[in-house]
Amino acid sequence: MNNYSNTNYYILNHIIVMNALLFPGQGSQVIGMGYEFFKNFDLVKKIFEEADEKLNYSLSKLILEGPEDKLQLTENTQPAILVVSYSIFKILKEQFGFNFKDFNFFAGHSLGEYSALVCSEALSIGDALYLLNERGKAMQTAVPIGKGSMLAILGLKITDVKKIINESKYKSVCEIANDNADGQIIISGEKNSVQSLQLYLKENKIKSIPLKVSAPFHCSLMKPAAEIMKEKIKRIKFSRPLFDIVSNVTAETENDVERIKDLLIKQIFSTVRWRESLIYMSNKGIKNFVEIGPGKALSGMVKRTIKDVKSFSINSITDIKNLQNEF
């Protein structure tokens, strides 16, 4: 349990309400994300400047101005989303006095897990920026361009997708990369197998959408990237997180430092068990899910996965003020 295990709740109308903080992953990026915070708060300007210094290039300019093709490169996308998520977190905490001791779990989708670790003080922002930049490079080079593919399958549960893949007996890699929510499963693998699956789905009137990605993430083709990142992750100093971290790989709380490192390595080629992570937190009593960072993808996944809970997306100052009214 985290350091606040006896106090990480608040009482509203005599009802104990439990909360979780969520951090988005790749796919949520957009040019100009975080601009309102950058424009209005010196703290955010400082975070952006420190990111530029750490990476030795102007990540801040890519975030605020683009060009889009460079922002979409995974080695840039990953640290960019971290910078925006962390900036919003710091503004909530230091400018608006938001009390995160009221939160039970921190969880991030894929690279968002690094944001969760930084905001829970398990990992420094500088080390996280370095690791995500290196992670992006390693994932990009693990598979030659054009050899891999990813596909979103809509309307099916994971059990249905697993059955289709197993019965089809693909000769090359075709695996579940993201179990995001019922009705939203992401497939990753070698291009020919993914295209064969797409054809099967079309013939059976099952909707699917090819994803515009530069590599087949979260499948066994990423094992070379995991090997590259193993040494880099192992030599970075991690601390025990102040909040319970829900791992993408296990869909359970993982707070041991060495265990966290091992799972971050494994996460690169493993299924992101996001739906199960949300259910895990819900079963532990979470009633409010707050997404911090660009986009609203995770809030949408919450709504599709769990009933009778609230979800919030924080992308603007107005969003923060609305959240304060709720809390």
N, C-alpha and C positions, 0 to 999 in steps of 0.2 A: 504493500500500500504506500501511497505518497505521504509526504510530511503533513498533509492537511487532512488525513483520513477521518479525524473526528470532527472537523469543522467545515469541510468543503461542501456546504449546502447553505441555502438561505431559506427563511420561513416567510411564506407569503400566504396571508389568510389562514394561518395555522396549518398549512400544508407544506411538507418538506419537498422542495423542488430541486432536482439534480440536473446538472448541465454538462455538456461536452463541447469542446472547441475543435473545429475541423479546418484543415488546411488543404487547398486544391493542388492538383498536379498538372502535368503537361496537357495542353489543349485549352486551358483557360486563358492563355496569354492573348493580349491585344495591344496594339500600339497606343500609348497614352495611358495605360493602366497606372493608377497611383498618382496621376498628375495633380489632382485636387489637393492631395496631402502634401505632395512635393511643393506646390505653389504656396501653401498656407503655413507650413511648419518647418522651421529651421532644423528640427530634429530629423526630419525625413531627408532634407537636403544633405545633412551630414552622413546619414546611412548610405545614400546614393554615392556620395563622394568616396566614402570608405570602401564601397564595393568596387568602384573604378580603380582605386589604388591597389586593392588586393589582387584584382585580376589583370592589372596592367593594360586595360583598354576601357573605353567609355561604354560600359554596360548601361549607365544612366541614359545616354543619348539613344541607344537602341530601344530602351523601354519607352522613352517619352516621344521619340521621333521616328523610330524605325531605322532603315527600311525593313519591311515586313519579312523579306526572304532571309535576312540575317537574324532577326529576332526569332524566326521559326527554327533556326538551327538548334538542335537539342542542347549543345554545349552552352548556348546563350539563353535558351528558354528556361532551363532549369534554375540557374542562379537568379534570373530575372524574376521569376515567380516567387522565389524565396525572398528577395529584396522587398517586393511589394507587400507580401504577406507579413513579413517581420515589421515593416514600417507601420502598417495599420495596427498591428498588435501593440507596438510601442506607443502609438498615439492614443489608443484606447486606455492603456495603462498609465501613461505619464501626463497626458494632456487632459484626459477626461476622468481620470481617477477610477477607472473600472477595476473592480475587485475580482481578480481571477482565482482567489482562494475559494470562491463559490463554485469552481468547476472541478468535476471529478475525473474527467478523461480529456487528453489531447490525442488527436489522431489526424494523420495526413495521408492523402491519396498519392501513392508512389513517391515522387520527389517531395511531396507535401509532408512526408514523415520527417524529413530533415527540418522543415519549418517547425514542426511540432517539437522536435528535440531542441532546436535553438530557443524557442519561446519558453520551454520548460527548463532552460539553463543547463541542459545536458551537453550542449555543444556550442562553441562560440560561433558567432556569425561569420567571422573570417575563415575559420576552418570549414564551415558548412559551404561557403561560397567556393572555396578551393575544391572540396570533394565533389560538389555538383558539377562544376565546370569539367573536372576530370572524368566524372561519371558520364557526362554527356558525350565527351570525346570517345570514351571507351565503348559506349553503346553504339555510337555512330559508326565506328570502324570495325565492330565485331562481325558485321555482315556486309558484303559488297553492295553498293547501291543498285537497286533494281532486282535484287535476289530475294528480298523479303517483302511481306505485305501484312496489313492488319485490316480486320473487317468487323464492323459492329452488327450484331444480330439483334433484331428488335422483335419483341412479342413472345419470346420463348423463355422458359426457366432454364437454369443451369443444368438440371437433370436431363432435359430434352436435348440440349446442345451436346452434352457428354455422350449421350446415346447415339446421336447422329455421327459424331466424330469416331466413336468406337466401331460402329457398324460399317463405316465407310473404309476403314483400314488404310488410311493414307500412307503412302510409302515414304513421304518426306514429312517434315515437321508441320503440324497443324494443331495448335494447343490453345487452351483458354488463357488469355492474358489478364483480363479484368472481369471479375464477377461484380459488376457495379450495382445492379438492382434486378429484380424480376423484370424481364422484358428488355434488359440491356446487358448483353454479354459481348465482350470483345475477344476476337480470335486473332492470333498471331502465329506466323510461321513462314515457311518457304512459299514463294509467290505461286507456284503451280498448284500446290495443295490448297491454298486459300482461295484461289480462283475456282478450283474444282468444287469446293464447298459452296462458294457463292452461286455457281451454276445450279447445284443441287437445290439450294434454298429457293432460287428463282423458279425452278421447275415445280416446286411444291408450294409456291405462293407465300413464301416466308420472306419478310422484308429484311434486307441487309444493306449496309452502306459502307463502301470502301473508305478507309481513313487516309487522309493526306498526311502521312508520316514518313520520316526519312529512314526508318529502320523498324524491324519487327520486335518491339519491346516485350519484355516479360514472357519470354519463352526460352526453351533450351538453347536456341541459337545465340542467346546472350551470355552463355557460360564463359566464353573468352573474355568478355567485358568484366564479368565477376572476378575472374582470375587477376585481371589488371588492377581492379579496385581493392582486392583483398589486402594487399600490402599497404596501400594508401590509407585505407580505413583503419587498419590495425595500428598504425603508428600515430594516429591522431588521438589526443586526450579527450576522453568523454567523462562526464560526471553523472552520478545518479540523478535522473530527472526529478524535478520538484512535483511533477504531476504524473499520474498513471498514463503511460503511452500504450496505445493499442496498435499492435504490429500488423502490417499488411499480410505478412506470411502466415502468422498463426491465428489471426483474428481474436487475440487475447491480450491481456496486459503483460507487457514485458518491460521490466525496469532494471534488470541486472546489466551492468555496463558491457561485459564481454558478450553476453547473450544478444544485446542490441546490436553490437558490431557484427556478429555472425549473421544475424537476420537481415541487416542492411546489405550484406554481400549476397545472401541468398535471394533477397527481394528482386534483384536485377533480372533473374531468370525464372522467377516464380509467379504464380497467379496472384494478382492483387485481390485479396478476399474482402472487398469493401462491404458488400451486402452483409456478409457474416459479421464483420466488425460492427456495423450499425446495429444488428440484432443483438450482438453481445452487449453493447452499451445499453440498449433498450431493456434487455433482460436484467441489467444491473440497476435499473430504475431511472435512466436518463429520460427527461421530458422536454428539454430544450437543447437543440443542436444549433450552434452558432458557427457559420462559415466565415473565415477571415482570409481575404485575398481576392484576386481577380475572378470575375465570373460568378455564376450561381449554380454550377453543375452539381456540386455536392448537396446543396439544399434540395434540388430536384430529386436526387437519389434518395434522400431521407423521406421525402413525401411519397415516393413510389414503394418504399420498403416498409415503413413503420406507420401505423395508425395512432391517432390520439397523442401526437407529439407536436411541438412547434419547431420550425426551422427558420433561421435568419441568415441573410447574406449581408456582409459588411464591405461595401465598396465605396462609400462616400461619407461625408460628415453628416449628412441627413440620416443615413442608415444608422450611424452611431447614436444620434439623438433619439431616433425611434427605438433603438435597443435599450437606451437608458429608461425610456418610459415603460418598457416591458419589465425591466429588472429593478 
